[in-house]
Amino acid sequence: MLVNRRFLYLGVFLVAIGGVLVVADLVGVDATTLRDTLQLWPLAIIAIGLGLALRRTRFSLPGGMLAAAVPGLLLGGGFALVPRLVADCGAGGAPSTVTTEQGVFDGPARVSVATGCGSLVVSTAPGSGWRLEGGDAEGRAPIVDASARSLSIDAGGRGRWYRFDTDRDTWRLTLPTSAIEDLSLVVNAGSTTVDLSEASVASLSGTVNAGMLSFRLAPADVVGSLEVNAGALEVCVPGEVGLRVRHDGALSGISINGLHQTGTDWQSPNYASATHHADLNIDVNLGSVEINPNGGCK
């Protein structure tokens, strides 16, 4: 019987990924062990090279299987490592110093935040003022650039790497309920929860890199562009808001109102008649998205 080797190699690759994930969960492999194992990533290149070198020899089949299995094992280890890193972020190492900064907007403002490893809670308060409280285990403060119409917060700092093992940030950002023209968030590991249920935000953007981001939106018009890379996204939208979702990606899943979605477009039944609308474009790569999850957002 002839065997299509492309499908065989693909099967070996997927089995290797799944096998590592299962073993890591059953045995309880810790993040340190997984990190040390992933340092062997050059073996994947060697295995692929051997597979190519043996293509026209009698060892082509075992060479091809090796070339498929080794990258699959390392990729599976990477997938298993991501949630452990996210869980570890902010789990220890309380900030040695706490930084407090505040200011006032004099009109619709643009706000951007890039987080490091740890936790960020964004809430709102009446008025036009903002306030940031936070720090990390090494006592380094975030870089803040502010004006009367803008606010930029950078957890990593210019030219600084985001390190999963030391930079455990703990932040709380309070934004005003007055108009915010644009809110942009980049989550690099850790978890970020954003409660905008009392705020007026016209444009929303968010990128999740190996972390978790949760939004609670207000009964107001909003346009959002969201990207998930090896992470998780939650969005809670009030029932009276007309919701339209366009999504794309690879190795991902998206559910709306507790139901898994297979198409690329979804629109709530009340979209045409609703007073306010939320239009979300979501790109998911190796991640999950829940819109109006059962039990609500975190």
Protein Blocks (a to p, Z undefined) as FASTA:
>chain_A
ZZdfklmmmmmmmmmmmmmmmmmmmnopafklmmmmmmmmmmmmmmmmmmmmmmmmcklm
mmmmmmmmmmmmmmmmmmmmmmmmmmmnopgopafbdcddddddfbdcdddddddedddd
ddddedjbdcdddddfkopacdddddfkbccddfkoghiacdfklmccdddddddfbdcf
bacdddeehjddddfklbccfbdcdddehiaddddddddddddddddehiaddddddfkl
ccddddedehiaddeehiacfbfbdcdfklmmpmbdcddddddehiaddehiehiaZZ
